[in-house]
Amino acid sequence: MKHHCVTKAECPRCFYQLDCAFAADASDDPPVPGDFTLCFKCGAILVFTDDLDVRPATDDDLEALEARERKELERAQRLLRAYRRQL
């Protein structure tokens, strides 16, 4: 899994400085506008904007996902939060 440096963005929930992204699948593709990401600190579900800043995911964003994708995103969020509690 390859990480991609992105323009520094601030999580709108906890203000953590995000500067890298990883693909959730096996691809090494960099993030593109509309892709989802998680804040590494608080686990907030975020969406990359046109300029690769981030914004909170809306209910409409999440409802537009296929059920499998939504479950994978929620699972990743739970795993990240569990990992952060152990630090």
N, C-alpha and C positions, 0 to 999 in steps of 0.2 A: 504494500500500500504506500503510495507516494503522497507526500504532503505538498501543498501548494501555498506559497506565500501570497497573501492578498493585501491590498491596501488596508492599513489599520482601520478597523471599525470598532465602534463601542457598542457593547450589548446594551440595548435600551432598558433592560430590566435591572442589571446589577452594575453596569458601567465597566465591566471587564474589557480590556483591550484585546480584541481578536486580530490575529495577524497570520493565521494559517488555517487551511482547510484540508480535509481528507475526503476522498470519495468513499461512500458507504458500500459501493459495489466493488467489483474486481477491476474496474477501469482506473486509469491514471489520469482521467480527464480533470482539468481545472474547473472550478465552479463557474457557472454562468448565471445571468439574471434569472430569477425564478427558482433556483435550486434552494433546497432546505439545508439548514445547518443547525447545530446545537451550540450554545454557549458552553465552553469548557468549564466555566466556574459555576454557573447556576443551573445549567441544563435547559435554559429557555429555548423553545423552538423558534428559529429565526428563518427569514427568507432573504436571499441576496437580491438587492435592487439593481437597477440598470447600471449604476456605477460601482457595483460590487460592495456597496455599503450593506448594512443589514437592517431589517425592520422586524418587529414581532410578526409571527404568523397569525393570520386572522382565522376565524372560524370558516370563512369561505375558502381560504387556502387549504385548510385541513380537509374540508368536505370534498374538495376537488381531487384529492388523492384516492387512488384505488385502496380498497380495504387492506390489502397486503402491504402496501407502502406505508399506510398510516400505522399499522401494527409494528412494522419494522422501526419506524421513527420513534414511536412510543417506547418500544423495547430498548432502543439505543439510549433514549433519555433516562429510563430507569437504571440501566447499567452504568451510565455516566454518573448519575447522582449517587448510586451505591459506591462507586469507586471514590468519588470525592469525599464521601463521609469517612472513608478509611484513611484518608491522608492526615 
